[in-house]
Amino acid sequence: MAEARLASGLWVSAYLARLRLADIPAFVVKRGDDTAGAVLVKLNTLDGQAKAFQRSYDLMSGERVWMTLADGAEAEVDATLARQRDIDRDLWVIEVEDRAGRHLLDEDGLN
């Protein structure tokens, strides 16, 4: 049986609301397709470092999981995200800013 997928725009709205409730600043850097656009999340730790996450399939379990796309200097992570935006015009990019490195992607309903 195929897994039902939540529309991207609705998922992004719910994610941003969850971050607001946790007092974690976040904003949409690039708005993608409301229905089927993939979502990338950039975590900016405000110290010159960043990490980008993408949703992928874990081949071992068959589950959808958040995996690291890029990790390191913020400029390098931004360059990776720019390349991804050039490839996929329907892509969403969300930036989360948190010195403690919180992104909530591992919480129930988001993982």
C-alpha positions in Angstrom: 0.0 0.0 0.0 1.4 3.4 -1.0 2.1 6.0 1.7 -0.2 9.0 1.6 1.8 12.2 1.1 0.9 15.5 2.7 0.8 18.5 0.2 4.1 20.4 0.5 2.6 23.8 1.2 0.5 22.3 4.1 3.6 20.5 5.5 5.6 23.7 5.4 2.9 25.7 7.2 2.7 23.0 9.9 6.4 22.9 10.3 6.8 26.7 10.6 4.0 26.7 13.2 5.7 24.0 15.2 9.0 26.0 15.1 7.1 29.2 16.2 5.7 27.3 19.2 9.2 26.3 20.2 10.5 29.9 19.7 12.8 28.9 16.9 13.0 31.5 14.2 12.4 30.2 10.6 11.4 31.5 7.3 10.8 30.5 3.7 13.8 31.2 1.5 12.2 29.8 -1.6 8.6 28.9 -2.1 8.1 25.8 -4.1 5.1 24.0 -5.6 2.2 23.8 -3.1 1.3 20.3 -4.0 4.4 18.3 -4.8 7.5 20.4 -4.3 10.3 18.8 -2.4 11.4 20.5 0.9 15.0 21.3 1.9 15.6 22.6 5.4 18.7 24.7 6.2 19.8 24.9 9.8 21.8 28.0 10.5 23.6 27.9 13.9 24.5 31.6 13.6 28.3 30.8 14.0 29.2 30.6 10.3 28.2 27.0 10.1 25.1 25.4 8.6 23.5 22.1 7.7 21.0 21.3 5.0 18.5 18.4 5.3 16.5 16.6 2.6 13.8 14.0 2.9 14.9 10.7 1.4 14.1 7.0 1.5 16.1 4.8 3.9 16.8 1.8 1.6 17.2 -0.4 4.6 13.9 0.3 6.3 11.9 1.7 3.4 10.9 4.7 5.5 11.2 8.4 4.6 13.8 10.1 6.8 15.6 13.4 6.9 19.2 13.0 5.7 22.0 15.5 5.6 22.5 17.0 2.2 25.3 19.4 3.2 27.2 20.3 6.4 29.9 22.9 7.0 30.6 26.5 6.3 27.4 28.4 5.7 28.6 29.7 2.3 29.2 26.2 1.1 25.8 25.0 2.3 24.2 28.0 0.6 26.0 27.1 -2.6 24.7 23.5 -2.4 21.1 24.9 -1.9 21.5 27.3 -4.9 22.5 24.3 -7.1 19.5 22.4 -5.9 17.2 25.3 -6.6 18.6 25.6 -10.2 17.8 21.9 -10.8 14.3 21.8 -9.2 12.1 24.9 -9.7 9.4 23.4 -7.5 11.7 23.1 -4.5 10.9 24.7 -1.1 13.8 25.9 1.0 13.2 26.7 4.7 15.9 28.3 6.9 15.9 27.6 10.6 18.0 29.8 12.8 19.0 28.3 16.2 22.3 28.5 18.0 21.6 25.3 19.8 21.1 23.4 16.5 17.4 22.6 17.0 15.4 21.9 13.9 12.6 19.6 15.2 12.8 17.3 12.1 13.2 14.3 14.4 10.0 14.9 16.2 6.8 12.9 15.7 4.8 14.1 12.7 7.9 15.7 11.1 10.3 12.7 10.9 
